[in-house]
Amino acid sequence: MIRGWSGSADVFGSILGGLLIGLGLDALFGTAPAFVVGFVVVAAIGAFYKSYAASEQLEELAREALRVRDGL
């Protein structure tokens, strides 16, 4: 579950990781900027999906807490 700054750090770290992997592969194969663009896009999509899933989980916990509070 994402709490505090860890959500932002997760997004930033994923994009930075994608950037570094892309730079390394582009340097290895001489295909600048193909791998950088691809890995950054995939990393960003994955990071935002993970944030969305964590948000959905928090909302479900909040709904469950309301049901318990209301005795349902």
Phi and psi in radians as a Rosetta constraint file:
Dihedral C 1 N 2 CA 2 C 2 CIRCULARHARMONIC -1.534 0.35
Dihedral N 2 CA 2 C 2 N 3 CIRCULARHARMONIC 2.298 0.35
Dihedral C 2 N 3 CA 3 C 3 CIRCULARHARMONIC -2.358 0.35
Dihedral N 3 CA 3 C 3 N 4 CIRCULARHARMONIC 2.422 0.35
Dihedral C 3 N 4 CA 4 C 4 CIRCULARHARMONIC 1.022 0.35
Dihedral N 4 CA 4 C 4 N 5 CIRCULARHARMONIC -2.315 0.35
Dihedral C 4 N 5 CA 5 C 5 CIRCULARHARMONIC -1.356 0.35
Dihedral N 5 CA 5 C 5 N 6 CIRCULARHARMONIC -0.149 0.35
Dihedral C 5 N 6 CA 6 C 6 CIRCULARHARMONIC -1.138 0.35
Dihedral N 6 CA 6 C 6 N 7 CIRCULARHARMONIC -0.495 0.35
Dihedral C 6 N 7 CA 7 C 7 CIRCULARHARMONIC -1.138 0.35
Dihedral N 7 CA 7 C 7 N 8 CIRCULARHARMONIC -0.785 0.35
Dihedral C 7 N 8 CA 8 C 8 CIRCULARHARMONIC -1.157 0.35
Dihedral N 8 CA 8 C 8 N 9 CIRCULARHARMONIC -0.711 0.35
Dihedral C 8 N 9 CA 9 C 9 CIRCULARHARMONIC -1.134 0.35
Dihedral N 9 CA 9 C 9 N 10 CIRCULARHARMONIC -0.615 0.35
Dihedral C 9 N 10 CA 10 C 10 CIRCULARHARMONIC -1.139 0.35
Dihedral N 10 CA 10 C 10 N 11 CIRCULARHARMONIC -0.790 0.35
Dihedral C 10 N 11 CA 11 C 11 CIRCULARHARMONIC -1.111 0.35
Dihedral N 11 CA 11 C 11 N 12 CIRCULARHARMONIC -0.851 0.35
Dihedral C 11 N 12 CA 12 C 12 CIRCULARHARMONIC -1.081 0.35
Dihedral N 12 CA 12 C 12 N 13 CIRCULARHARMONIC -0.774 0.35
Dihedral C 12 N 13 CA 13 C 13 CIRCULARHARMONIC -1.135 0.35
Dihedral N 13 CA 13 C 13 N 14 CIRCULARHARMONIC -0.682 0.35
Dihedral C 13 N 14 CA 14 C 14 CIRCULARHARMONIC -1.122 0.35
Dihedral N 14 CA 14 C 14 N 15 CIRCULARHARMONIC -0.792 0.35
Dihedral C 14 N 15 CA 15 C 15 CIRCULARHARMONIC -1.160 0.35
Dihedral N 15 CA 15 C 15 N 16 CIRCULARHARMONIC -0.723 0.35
Dihedral C 15 N 16 CA 16 C 16 CIRCULARHARMONIC -1.103 0.35
Dihedral N 16 CA 16 C 16 N 17 CIRCULARHARMONIC -0.725 0.35
Dihedral C 16 N 17 CA 17 C 17 CIRCULARHARMONIC -1.084 0.35
Dihedral N 17 CA 17 C 17 N 18 CIRCULARHARMONIC -0.766 0.35
Dihedral C 17 N 18 CA 18 C 18 CIRCULARHARMONIC -1.078 0.35
Dihedral N 18 CA 18 C 18 N 19 CIRCULARHARMONIC -0.687 0.35
Dihedral C 18 N 19 CA 19 C 19 CIRCULARHARMONIC -1.104 0.35
Dihedral N 19 CA 19 C 19 N 20 CIRCULARHARMONIC -0.814 0.35
Dihedral C 19 N 20 CA 20 C 20 CIRCULARHARMONIC -1.164 0.35
Dihedral N 20 CA 20 C 20 N 21 CIRCULARHARMONIC -0.723 0.35
Dihedral C 20 N 21 CA 21 C 21 CIRCULARHARMONIC -1.117 0.35
Dihedral N 21 CA 21 C 21 N 22 CIRCULARHARMONIC -0.765 0.35
Dihedral C 21 N 22 CA 22 C 22 CIRCULARHARMONIC -1.076 0.35
Dihedral N 22 CA 22 C 22 N 23 CIRCULARHARMONIC -0.741 0.35
Dihedral C 22 N 23 CA 23 C 23 CIRCULARHARMONIC -1.097 0.35
Dihedral N 23 CA 23 C 23 N 24 CIRCULARHARMONIC -0.728 0.35
Dihedral C 23 N 24 CA 24 C 24 CIRCULARHARMONIC -1.111 0.35
Dihedral N 24 CA 24 C 24 N 25 CIRCULARHARMONIC -0.784 0.35
Dihedral C 24 N 25 CA 25 C 25 CIRCULARHARMONIC -1.195 0.35
Dihedral N 25 CA 25 C 25 N 26 CIRCULARHARMONIC -0.650 0.35
Dihedral C 25 N 26 CA 26 C 26 CIRCULARHARMONIC -1.130 0.35
Dihedral N 26 CA 26 C 26 N 27 CIRCULARHARMONIC -0.683 0.35
Dihedral C 26 N 27 CA 27 C 27 CIRCULARHARMONIC -1.166 0.35
Dihedral N 27 CA 27 C 27 N 28 CIRCULARHARMONIC -0.661 0.35
Dihedral C 27 N 28 CA 28 C 28 CIRCULARHARMONIC -1.188 0.35
Dihedral N 28 CA 28 C 28 N 29 CIRCULARHARMONIC -0.763 0.35
Dihedral C 28 N 29 CA 29 C 29 CIRCULARHARMONIC -1.772 0.35
Dihedral N 29 CA 29 C 29 N 30 CIRCULARHARMONIC -0.105 0.35
Dihedral C 29 N 30 CA 30 C 30 CIRCULARHARMONIC 1.162 0.35
Dihedral N 30 CA 30 C 30 N 31 CIRCULARHARMONIC 0.679 0.35
Dihedral C 30 N 31 CA 31 C 31 CIRCULARHARMONIC -2.020 0.35
Dihedral N 31 CA 31 C 31 N 32 CIRCULARHARMONIC 0.549 0.35
Dihedral C 31 N 32 CA 32 C 32 CIRCULARHARMONIC -0.933 0.35
Dihedral N 32 CA 32 C 32 N 33 CIRCULARHARMONIC 2.416 0.35
Dihedral C 32 N 33 CA 33 C 33 CIRCULARHARMONIC -1.787 0.35
Dihedral N 33 CA 33 C 33 N 34 CIRCULARHARMONIC 0.462 0.35
Dihedral C 33 N 34 CA 34 C 34 CIRCULARHARMONIC -0.993 0.35
Dihedral N 34 CA 34 C 34 N 35 CIRCULARHARMONIC -0.924 0.35
Dihedral C 34 N 35 CA 35 C 35 CIRCULARHARMONIC -1.212 0.35
Dihedral N 35 CA 35 C 35 N 36 CIRCULARHARMONIC -0.613 0.35
Dihedral C 35 N 36 CA 36 C 36 CIRCULARHARMONIC -1.047 0.35
Dihedral N 36 CA 36 C 36 N 37 CIRCULARHARMONIC -0.884 0.35
Dihedral C 36 N 37 CA 37 C 37 CIRCULARHARMONIC -1.073 0.35
Dihedral N 37 CA 37 C 37 N 38 CIRCULARHARMONIC -0.831 0.35
Dihedral C 37 N 38 CA 38 C 38 CIRCULARHARMONIC -1.058 0.35
Dihedral N 38 CA 38 C 38 N 39 CIRCULARHARMONIC -0.846 0.35
Dihedral C 38 N 39 CA 39 C 39 CIRCULARHARMONIC -1.228 0.35
Dihedral N 39 CA 39 C 39 N 40 CIRCULARHARMONIC -0.623 0.35
Dihedral C 39 N 40 CA 40 C 40 CIRCULARHARMONIC -1.156 0.35
Dihedral N 40 CA 40 C 40 N 41 CIRCULARHARMONIC -0.735 0.35
Dihedral C 40 N 41 CA 41 C 41 CIRCULARHARMONIC -1.119 0.35
Dihedral N 41 CA 41 C 41 N 42 CIRCULARHARMONIC -0.817 0.35
Dihedral C 41 N 42 CA 42 C 42 CIRCULARHARMONIC -1.107 0.35
Dihedral N 42 CA 42 C 42 N 43 CIRCULARHARMONIC -0.730 0.35
Dihedral C 42 N 43 CA 43 C 43 CIRCULARHARMONIC -1.125 0.35
Dihedral N 43 CA 43 C 43 N 44 CIRCULARHARMONIC -0.720 0.35
Dihedral C 43 N 44 CA 44 C 44 CIRCULARHARMONIC -1.139 0.35
Dihedral N 44 CA 44 C 44 N 45 CIRCULARHARMONIC -0.767 0.35
Dihedral C 44 N 45 CA 45 C 45 CIRCULARHARMONIC -1.066 0.35
Dihedral N 45 CA 45 C 45 N 46 CIRCULARHARMONIC -0.788 0.35
Dihedral C 45 N 46 CA 46 C 46 CIRCULARHARMONIC -1.105 0.35
Dihedral N 46 CA 46 C 46 N 47 CIRCULARHARMONIC -0.729 0.35
Dihedral C 46 N 47 CA 47 C 47 CIRCULARHARMONIC -1.165 0.35
Dihedral N 47 CA 47 C 47 N 48 CIRCULARHARMONIC -0.750 0.35
Dihedral C 47 N 48 CA 48 C 48 CIRCULARHARMONIC -1.225 0.35
Dihedral N 48 CA 48 C 48 N 49 CIRCULARHARMONIC -0.578 0.35
Dihedral C 48 N 49 CA 49 C 49 CIRCULARHARMONIC -1.126 0.35
Dihedral N 49 CA 49 C 49 N 50 CIRCULARHARMONIC -0.726 0.35
Dihedral C 49 N 50 CA 50 C 50 CIRCULARHARMONIC -1.108 0.35
Dihedral N 50 CA 50 C 50 N 51 CIRCULARHARMONIC -0.699 0.35
Dihedral C 50 N 51 CA 51 C 51 CIRCULARHARMONIC -1.125 0.35
Dihedral N 51 CA 51 C 51 N 52 CIRCULARHARMONIC -0.707 0.35
Dihedral C 51 N 52 CA 52 C 52 CIRCULARHARMONIC -1.108 0.35
Dihedral N 52 CA 52 C 52 N 53 CIRCULARHARMONIC -0.772 0.35
Dihedral C 52 N 53 CA 53 C 53 CIRCULARHARMONIC -1.102 0.35
Dihedral N 53 CA 53 C 53 N 54 CIRCULARHARMONIC -0.694 0.35
Dihedral C 53 N 54 CA 54 C 54 CIRCULARHARMONIC -1.152 0.35
Dihedral N 54 CA 54 C 54 N 55 CIRCULARHARMONIC -0.654 0.35
Dihedral C 54 N 55 CA 55 C 55 CIRCULARHARMONIC -1.113 0.35
Dihedral N 55 CA 55 C 55 N 56 CIRCULARHARMONIC -0.745 0.35
Dihedral C 55 N 56 CA 56 C 56 CIRCULARHARMONIC -1.088 0.35
Dihedral N 56 CA 56 C 56 N 57 CIRCULARHARMONIC -0.679 0.35
Dihedral C 56 N 57 CA 57 C 57 CIRCULARHARMONIC -1.135 0.35
Dihedral N 57 CA 57 C 57 N 58 CIRCULARHARMONIC -0.721 0.35
Dihedral C 57 N 58 CA 58 C 58 CIRCULARHARMONIC -1.125 0.35
Dihedral N 58 CA 58 C 58 N 59 CIRCULARHARMONIC -0.695 0.35
Dihedral C 58 N 59 CA 59 C 59 CIRCULARHARMONIC -1.116 0.35
Dihedral N 59 CA 59 C 59 N 60 CIRCULARHARMONIC -0.692 0.35
Dihedral C 59 N 60 CA 60 C 60 CIRCULARHARMONIC -1.137 0.35
Dihedral N 60 CA 60 C 60 N 61 CIRCULARHARMONIC -0.700 0.35
Dihedral C 60 N 61 CA 61 C 61 CIRCULARHARMONIC -1.103 0.35
Dihedral N 61 CA 61 C 61 N 62 CIRCULARHARMONIC -0.679 0.35
Dihedral C 61 N 62 CA 62 C 62 CIRCULARHARMONIC -1.157 0.35
Dihedral N 62 CA 62 C 62 N 63 CIRCULARHARMONIC -0.723 0.35
Dihedral C 62 N 63 CA 63 C 63 CIRCULARHARMONIC -1.104 0.35
Dihedral N 63 CA 63 C 63 N 64 CIRCULARHARMONIC -0.713 0.35
Dihedral C 63 N 64 CA 64 C 64 CIRCULARHARMONIC -1.125 0.35
Dihedral N 64 CA 64 C 64 N 65 CIRCULARHARMONIC -0.704 0.35
Dihedral C 64 N 65 CA 65 C 65 CIRCULARHARMONIC -1.100 0.35
Dihedral N 65 CA 65 C 65 N 66 CIRCULARHARMONIC -0.666 0.35
Dihedral C 65 N 66 CA 66 C 66 CIRCULARHARMONIC -1.171 0.35
Dihedral N 66 CA 66 C 66 N 67 CIRCULARHARMONIC -0.679 0.35
Dihedral C 66 N 67 CA 67 C 67 CIRCULARHARMONIC -1.117 0.35
Dihedral N 67 CA 67 C 67 N 68 CIRCULARHARMONIC -0.716 0.35
Dihedral C 67 N 68 CA 68 C 68 CIRCULARHARMONIC -1.155 0.35
Dihedral N 68 CA 68 C 68 N 69 CIRCULARHARMONIC -0.763 0.35
Dihedral C 68 N 69 CA 69 C 69 CIRCULARHARMONIC -1.076 0.35
Dihedral N 69 CA 69 C 69 N 70 CIRCULARHARMONIC -0.708 0.35
Dihedral C 69 N 70 CA 70 C 70 CIRCULARHARMONIC -1.469 0.35
Dihedral N 70 CA 70 C 70 N 71 CIRCULARHARMONIC -0.071 0.35
Dihedral C 70 N 71 CA 71 C 71 CIRCULARHARMONIC 1.297 0.35
Dihedral N 71 CA 71 C 71 N 72 CIRCULARHARMONIC 0.515 0.35
